[in-house]
């Protein structure tokens, strides 16, 4: 229903009698809500708005907003909760679990087919045809979709869990969700208690699904082939048929045939998270066995990941710790340290290093180097690995967020506080606003008349009585200055990331040390995907001067490179010529020593 954009037609505040009627309707629709929960959901005094919208199919939908988030929507006089409401009251509706990769299909407008429903050992919830249900992802009780059951639980089981199970109305990541604060689902543990869940609270997320007495490394969960999930797209009518027949034929085969299954197929049957965990384990043991020598220790953990593990990654695959169950590389190393494979210490504040490796550990000795890698030559090439790796400069795009003061200027175009826009989008919005309000000066089209909204948004108090016209360029520059600065960074092979503020440039400075010696200090390399240790090694080899890595003052989790002498000329060649970084993102190149004329 909300897979495509909708049109907003009205936005009004709900008053007393209408608010009481809404609370009564919600109590009738969801009788499990307590009076306290009803008062929290439909408050007496806080702002509560109602919005009339139309879907791309022309359906009239009423949306109720609380705290700037959609909490309920009404279609044909039937109330439905949004995912924002279900995250606060996760047990409001009977819930059915599915696999994480299915969410993208649901958000794109697909219905949930029964082969994609996970049947727990305790059985499915008992529902009737037409019952409003929630959809969750395996391992997290926070709902990610709202739908209506197309058959009862008995009919689902009688059909062999085949066919369409739920007509999905609204999901996390759809356009209705985007109309709120775009927050992510909370992590809510399943109601079934786990006897193994006795670990510290900080590690609960990383340790879910582990067996009692196991190590802190995640064990593979129940395998499922995502290709077998059958989904039907409502908009296109195209159905992605499942492969139930294939499963049945496999189940009928003798047990010995299973042992001859293609290893690639077995790997594909794992969830993406399990595959990433396995890839990290493979690259970890490969790097220890073939890349790292005892003389390399102590070794920065960032260097071990960026220079050694990355080089062990098979072609066509990419390590991404965020897609693993560990979420942080430090958690992964803690797991390996727990197994006594290596030892990690914080030698300097904020900078962790690998100080010891047990190369006689059974897991390292048992690891077989994948085909296509030479274990004999790999260790010899580890020193030159930094230079051999191809670096791709990130794509950086400045963006702008609508601030509170600028809302009146942008709400006419359908934007609100927090909306993210590019500079060209801002320019088009301002031009359209000026033309639609007939603010272009009749006598000189290079000037724009300042109306009340432009005055409040773009002029300081001291200017409001003096300025009545602005040039187009000044109008646009003032607008950009008053929007919240953001920037989008896209690293090679990764999804774009939007961050607040302007990106900090790579900062190069010269400092004086004892005996009148100068050193070059380089900061913020990590923001551009550069490994400080790799840059230090490259510089050290080029200029034959000692280089070191130290914590960056005032910057948490960042380090700086320090090398003897004024090496800005050499550094400029590396950053500009080899790494192809734009000059505007490098600060301090003007401090290079002036080259005197040779006599």
C-alpha positions in Angstrom: 0.0 0.0 0.0 2.8 2.4 0.8 5.5 0.8 -1.4 5.2 3.9 -3.7 5.0 7.6 -2.9 1.7 9.1 -1.8 0.2 12.6 -1.9 -0.5 14.6 1.3 -3.8 16.5 1.0 -4.4 17.9 4.6 -2.7 18.1 8.0 -4.8 19.2 11.0 -4.6 18.9 14.8 -7.1 16.7 16.6 -9.1 18.5 19.2 -10.8 17.2 22.4 -14.0 15.4 21.3 -12.4 13.9 18.2 -9.4 12.8 20.3 -11.7 11.0 22.8 -13.6 9.3 19.9 -10.2 8.2 18.4 -9.2 6.7 21.8 -12.5 4.9 22.0 -12.0 3.5 18.4 -8.5 2.3 19.2 -9.7 0.6 22.4 -12.3 -1.2 20.5 -9.9 -2.2 17.7 -7.1 -3.3 20.1 -8.7 -4.5 23.3 -5.4 -5.8 24.7 -4.2 -2.2 25.3 -4.4 -1.1 28.9 -5.9 2.3 29.8 -2.4 3.6 30.6 -1.2 2.4 27.2 -4.2 4.1 25.5 -3.4 7.3 27.2 0.2 7.1 26.1 -0.7 6.3 22.5 -3.5 8.9 22.3 -2.4 11.6 24.8 -4.7 14.3 26.1 -2.6 17.4 25.8 0.3 16.6 23.4 0.1 17.4 19.8 -1.8 14.8 17.8 -2.3 15.4 14.0 -4.4 13.8 11.4 -3.2 13.7 7.8 -5.3 12.8 4.7 -3.3 11.1 2.0 -3.9 9.3 -1.2 -1.9 6.3 -2.3 -0.6 5.8 -5.9 -3.8 3.7 -6.6 -6.0 6.6 -5.4 -7.0 5.0 -2.1 -8.0 7.6 0.6 -6.0 6.9 3.8 -6.1 8.7 7.1 -2.9 8.8 9.1 -2.6 9.8 12.7 0.7 11.4 13.9 2.1 11.6 17.4 5.6 13.0 18.2 6.0 13.5 14.4 5.7 9.7 13.8 2.7 8.0 12.1 1.2 5.8 14.8 -2.0 4.6 13.1 -3.6 4.6 9.7 -7.2 4.1 8.7 -8.5 2.6 5.5 -12.3 2.1 4.9 -12.9 2.8 8.6 -10.5 0.1 9.8 -7.6 1.1 12.1 -4.2 -0.4 11.6 -1.0 0.2 13.7 2.2 1.4 12.1 5.6 -0.2 12.8 6.4 2.8 15.1 3.5 1.8 17.4 4.3 -1.9 17.2 7.9 -1.2 18.3 6.4 0.2 21.6 3.7 -2.5 21.9 5.3 -5.5 20.1 2.7 -8.0 21.4 -0.3 -6.0 20.1 -0.9 -8.3 17.2 -0.2 -12.1 16.6 3.2 -12.3 15.0 4.7 -14.5 12.3 8.5 -14.6 11.7 10.3 -14.6 8.4 13.9 -14.5 7.2 15.7 -11.1 7.2 16.3 -11.0 3.3 12.5 -11.1 2.8 12.1 -7.6 4.3 13.3 -5.8 1.1 10.8 -7.7 -1.0 7.9 -6.8 1.4 9.0 -3.1 1.5 8.9 -3.2 -2.3 5.2 -4.1 -2.4 5.3 -8.0 -2.2 2.9 -10.1 -0.1 4.3 -12.7 2.3 4.1 -16.2 1.0 3.8 -19.2 3.3 7.2 -20.8 2.3 8.8 -17.6 3.7 7.2 -18.1 7.2 9.4 -19.7 9.8 7.5 -22.4 11.8 8.8 -22.4 15.4 8.9 -25.5 17.5 6.1 -24.2 19.7 3.9 -23.9 16.6 2.3 -21.0 14.7 -0.1 -18.4 16.4 -3.7 -19.4 16.0 -5.4 -16.9 13.7 -8.5 -16.8 11.4 -8.7 -15.5 7.9 -8.8 -11.7 7.9 -7.0 -11.4 11.2 -4.6 -8.4 11.4 -1.1 -9.8 12.1 2.5 -8.5 12.5 5.6 -9.9 10.7 8.9 -10.1 12.5 12.4 -11.1 11.5 13.9 -14.3 12.9 15.6 -13.6 16.2 14.0 -10.2 16.8 10.5 -9.7 18.3 10.2 -6.1 16.9 7.6 -6.2 14.0 8.7 -5.0 10.6 5.4 -5.3 8.7 1.6 -5.3 9.2 -0.6 -7.5 7.1 -3.9 -9.4 7.0 -4.0 -13.2 7.1 -5.4 -14.7 3.9 -6.2 -18.0 5.5 -6.5 -19.4 9.0 -3.6 -21.2 10.8 -5.3 -24.6 10.2 -5.6 -23.8 6.5 -2.0 -22.8 6.3 -0.8 -26.1 7.8 -3.3 -28.1 5.7 -1.9 -26.4 2.6 1.6 -27.6 3.5 2.7 -24.0 4.1 2.3 -23.2 0.4 0.6 -20.2 -1.2 0.0 -16.6 -0.1 -0.2 -16.3 3.7 -0.5 -12.5 4.3 -1.6 -9.5 2.3 1.0 -6.9 3.5 -0.3 -3.4 4.1 2.7 -1.5 5.6 6.4 -2.2 6.3 9.5 -0.8 7.8 11.4 1.0 5.0 8.2 1.9 3.0 7.0 5.5 2.3 4.8 5.6 5.4 7.8 4.7 7.6 9.8 7.4 5.8 7.2 10.0 6.8 8.3 9.4 10.4 11.8 9.8 12.0 13.1 6.8 9.9 14.4 5.1 13.0 15.4 1.4 12.9 13.5 -1.5 14.7 14.7 -2.0 18.3 16.3 -5.4 19.2 13.7 -7.3 21.2 14.6 -10.8 22.4 12.1 -13.6 21.6 9.7 -14.5 24.4 11.2 -18.0 24.6 13.8 -17.9 27.4 17.3 -19.0 26.5 19.3 -20.7 29.2 22.4 -19.6 27.6 21.6 -15.9 27.9 23.7 -15.3 31.0 26.3 -13.1 29.3 26.8 -9.4 30.0 24.1 -7.0 28.8 26.6 -5.3 26.4 27.2 -8.5 24.6 23.6 -9.7 24.3 23.2 -8.7 20.7 26.3 -10.4 19.6 25.7 -13.5 21.6 22.1 -14.3 20.6 21.5 -17.9 19.4 24.5 -19.5 21.1 24.5 -22.9 22.9 25.3 -23.1 26.6 29.0 -23.6 27.3 30.0 -22.6 23.8 32.6 -20.0 23.0 31.7 -16.4 22.2 31.8 -17.1 18.5 28.3 -17.3 16.9 27.3 -20.8 15.8 25.4 -21.3 12.6 21.6 -21.1 13.0 19.1 -23.2 11.2 19.9 -23.0 7.5 17.5 -21.8 4.9 17.9 -21.2 1.2 16.6 -17.7 0.5 16.0 -18.7 -3.1 13.3 -21.0 -1.9 11.2 -18.2 -0.3 8.1 -17.6 -2.5 6.8 -14.0 -2.6 4.1 -12.4 -4.8 4.4 -8.8 -5.9 1.0 -7.2 -5.7 1.7 -4.3 -8.1 3.2 -6.3 -10.9 1.3 -9.6 -10.3 4.5 -11.5 -10.8 5.0 -14.4 -8.5 8.4 -15.7 -7.4 7.6 -19.4 -7.2 9.2 -21.4 -4.5 11.1 -24.6 -4.9 9.1 -26.9 -2.6 9.2 -29.7 -5.1 13.0 -29.5 -5.1 13.0 -29.8 -1.3 10.7 -32.8 -1.4 12.9 -34.6 -3.9 16.0 -33.9 -1.8 14.3 -35.2 1.3 13.4 -38.4 -0.6 17.1 -39.0 -1.6 19.2 -41.5 0.4 21.4 -40.0 3.2 24.6 -40.8 1.4 23.6 -38.5 -1.5 23.5 -35.6 0.8 27.2 -35.9 1.5 27.9 -35.4 -2.2 26.0 -32.1 -2.3 27.8 -29.3 -4.1 29.7 -27.3 -1.5 28.7 -24.1 -3.2 25.0 -25.0 -2.8 25.6 -25.8 0.9 27.2 -22.4 1.4 24.4 -20.6 -0.4 21.8 -22.2 2.0 23.2 -20.1 4.9 21.8 -16.7 5.8 23.9 -13.7 4.6 25.0 -13.1 8.2 26.2 -16.7 8.6 28.1 -16.4 5.3 29.8 -13.1 6.4 30.8 -14.8 9.7 32.3 -17.7 7.8 34.1 -15.3 5.4 35.6 -13.4 8.4 36.8 -16.7 9.9 38.3 -17.8 6.7 40.2 -14.5 6.1 41.3 -14.4 9.7 42.9 -17.8 9.7 44.3 -17.3 6.2 46.0 -14.0 7.3 47.5 -15.6 10.4 48.7 -18.6 8.6 50.2 -16.9 5.5 50.5 -13.2 6.0 51.6 -12.4 9.5 55.0 -13.3 11.0 56.2 -13.1 14.6 58.5 -10.2 13.7 55.4 -8.2 12.6 54.1 -8.1 16.2 52.8 -6.0 17.8 50.5 -5.3 14.9 47.7 -2.7 14.8 44.3 -4.3 14.6 43.3 -1.9 11.9 46.4 -2.8 9.9 45.7 -6.5 10.4 42.1 -6.1 9.0 42.9 -3.6 6.2 46.2 -4.9 5.0 46.2 -8.6 5.7 42.6 -9.9 6.1 41.3 -7.9 3.1 44.0 -9.3 0.9 42.9 -12.8 1.8 39.3 -12.2 0.7 38.3 -14.3 -2.3 37.6 -12.5 -5.6 34.0 -11.3 -5.9 33.5 -11.1 -2.2 34.0 -8.3 0.3 34.4 -8.2 4.1 31.9 -6.1 5.9 31.8 -6.4 9.7 28.5 -4.6 9.9 26.9 -7.5 8.0 28.3 -10.1 10.4 26.9 -11.1 13.8 29.9 -9.4 15.5 29.0 -5.8 14.2 32.4 -4.6 15.4 35.9 -5.9 14.6 36.9 -5.5 18.2 34.1 -8.0 19.1 35.4 -10.5 16.5 38.9 -10.3 18.0 37.6 -10.7 21.5 36.0 -13.9 20.3 39.3 -15.1 18.9 41.1 -14.1 22.1 38.6 -16.0 24.1 39.6 -19.1 22.1 43.2 -18.4 23.0 44.2 -17.9 19.3 45.7 -14.5 19.8 46.1 -11.8 22.4 45.0 -8.1 21.9 46.2 -5.2 24.1 45.7 -1.5 24.1 49.4 -0.4 23.9 48.5 3.3 23.6 45.2 4.8 24.6 42.5 4.1 22.1 44.7 2.0 19.8 44.6 -1.8 20.0 47.3 -4.1 18.8 47.8 -7.8 18.4 50.7 -8.6 20.7 50.8 -12.4 20.5 49.6 -15.3 18.2 49.5 -19.0 19.0 50.5 -20.4 15.7 50.4 -23.9 17.2 46.7 -23.5 17.9 44.7 -26.5 16.3 42.4 -24.1 14.4 45.4 -22.4 12.7 47.2 -25.7 12.0 44.0 -27.3 10.6 43.2 -24.4 8.3 43.6 -25.2 4.6 44.6 -22.3 2.3 42.0 -21.9 -0.5 42.9 -22.7 -4.0 44.5 -19.8 -5.9 46.5 -18.6 -3.0 50.2 -19.5 -2.4 51.0 -20.0 1.3 54.7 -19.9 0.6 54.8 -16.6 -1.1 52.1 -14.9 0.8 54.1 -14.3 3.9 57.0 -12.8 1.9 54.6 -10.4 0.2 53.0 -9.1 3.4 55.4 -6.2 3.7 54.5 -4.8 0.3 50.8 -5.6 0.7 49.9 -1.9 1.5 51.3 -0.6 -1.8 49.8 -3.4 -3.9 46.2 -2.8 -2.7 44.2 -0.7 -5.0 42.7 2.3 -3.2 39.5 3.9 -4.5 38.8 7.4 -3.4 35.3 7.7 -1.9 32.6 9.7 -3.6 31.7 12.6 -1.4 28.5 14.6 -2.0 27.5 17.6 0.2 23.9 17.5 1.3 21.6 19.8 3.3 18.9 19.1 6.0 15.9 21.3 6.5 16.3 23.1 9.9 13.5 24.3 12.1 13.9 27.9 11.0 13.7 27.0 7.3 10.6 24.9 7.6 8.2 27.7 6.4 10.3 28.1 3.2 10.3 24.3 2.3 6.9 23.1 3.5 5.2 24.4 0.4 7.2 21.8 -1.6 6.2 19.0 0.7 9.4 18.9 2.8 9.7 19.1 6.6 12.3 19.2 9.3 15.1 16.7 8.7 14.4 16.3 5.0 17.7 15.7 3.1 18.3 17.5 -0.1 21.2 18.0 -2.6 22.3 21.5 -3.6 20.5 21.2 -7.0 17.3 20.2 -5.2 17.5 23.2 -2.9 18.1 25.5 -5.9 15.1 24.1 -7.7 12.9 24.4 -4.7 13.9 28.1 -4.1 13.4 28.9 -7.8 9.9 27.3 -7.8 9.0 29.1 -4.6 10.0 32.5 -5.9 8.2 32.0 -9.2 5.0 30.5 -7.7 4.8 33.5 -5.3 5.6 36.0 -8.0 8.6 37.4 -6.2 10.8 38.1 -9.2 11.3 41.9 -9.4 9.4 43.3 -12.4 12.0 46.0 -13.2 15.1 43.9 -12.7 14.8 40.2 -13.0 18.2 39.7 -11.3 16.6 40.6 -8.0 14.0 38.8 -5.8 11.5 40.6 -3.6 11.8 39.5 0.1 8.4 38.5 1.4 7.6 37.7 5.1 8.8 34.1 4.9 12.1 34.9 3.1 12.6 37.7 5.7 12.2 35.4 8.7 14.2 32.5 7.2 17.1 34.3 5.5 17.6 37.8 7.1 19.1 38.6 10.5 17.1 40.9 12.8 19.3 43.8 12.0 18.7 43.4 8.3 14.9 42.9 8.3 14.1 46.6 8.1 16.8 47.4 5.6 16.8 44.7 2.9 13.8 44.4 0.6 15.5 42.7 -2.4 18.2 40.0 -2.8 20.1 38.9 -5.8 19.5 35.4 -7.0 23.0 34.2 -6.0 22.8 35.8 -2.6 19.4 34.3 -2.0 20.6 30.8 -2.8 23.9 31.2 -0.8 22.0 32.5 2.3 19.6 29.6 2.0 22.4 27.0 1.9 24.1 28.6 4.9 21.0 28.3 7.0 20.4 24.7 6.2 21.9 21.9 8.3 25.1 20.7 6.6 25.4 17.0 5.8 27.5 14.9 3.5 27.1 11.5 1.8 30.2 9.2 1.6 30.2 6.2 -0.8 33.2 3.9 -0.5 34.0 1.5 -3.3 31.7 -1.5 -3.2 29.7 -0.3 -0.2 26.3 1.4 0.4 26.3 5.3 0.7 26.5 6.6 4.3 25.0 10.0 5.2 26.8 11.9 8.1 26.1 15.1 9.9 28.2 18.2 9.3 30.8 18.8 6.6 33.4 16.2 6.2 36.7 17.1 7.9 39.6 17.4 5.5 42.8 15.4 5.8 44.8 17.7 8.0 48.6 18.1 7.5 50.7 20.1 9.9 54.3 20.6 10.8 55.4 20.5 14.4 58.7 21.4 16.1 60.3 18.7 18.3 63.4 18.7 20.5 66.7 19.7 19.0 64.9 21.9 16.4 63.7 18.9 14.5 60.5 19.0 12.5 57.9 16.3 12.1 54.9 16.0 9.7 51.6 15.1 11.3 48.7 13.7 9.2 45.1 13.4 10.7 41.7 12.2 9.5 42.9 9.6 7.1 40.3 7.1 8.4 37.4 9.4 7.2 38.5 8.7 3.6 38.9 5.0 3.9 42.7 5.2 4.2 44.6 3.0 6.7 47.0 5.2 8.7 49.5 2.4 9.0 49.5 1.8 5.3 50.1 5.5 4.6 52.9 5.5 7.2 54.6 2.5 5.7 54.4 4.0 2.2 55.8 7.3 3.3 58.6 5.6 5.3 59.7 3.6 2.3 59.6 6.7 0.0 61.5 9.1 2.2 63.6 6.7 4.3 62.5 8.4 7.6 61.0 6.8 10.7 57.1 7.0 11.0 54.8 6.2 13.9 51.1 5.9 14.7 49.8 7.8 17.8 46.3 8.5 19.1 44.9 11.8 17.6 44.3 14.3 20.4 40.7 15.1 21.0 39.4 12.6 18.5 38.0 9.3 19.9 38.9 6.1 18.0 41.2 8.0 15.6 45.0 8.0 15.2 47.5 10.2 13.4 50.6 9.5 11.4 53.8 11.2 12.5 57.0 11.1 10.3 60.3 12.9 10.7 61.0 16.0 8.6 58.8 18.2 6.4 57.5 15.5 4.0 54.5 17.5 2.6 55.9 17.3 -1.0 56.0 13.5 -0.9 52.7 13.3 0.9 51.0 15.5 -1.7 52.2 13.1 -4.5 50.7 10.1 -2.6 47.4 11.7 -1.8 46.8 13.6 -5.0 48.5 11.4 -7.7 48.4 7.9 -6.3 45.2 8.0 -4.2 43.4 10.5 -6.6 41.9 12.5 -3.7 40.5 15.9 -4.6 42.7 18.8 -3.4 39.8 20.5 -1.6 39.7 17.6 0.9 43.4 18.1 1.9 44.4 20.9 4.3 47.9 22.0 4.8 49.6 21.4 1.4 50.7 25.1 1.4 53.1 24.3 4.3 55.5 22.4 2.0 59.1 23.7 2.1 60.0 26.1 -0.8 62.4 24.6 -3.2 65.5 26.8 -3.6 67.2 27.4 -6.9 70.2 25.2 -7.6 73.3 27.2 -8.3 
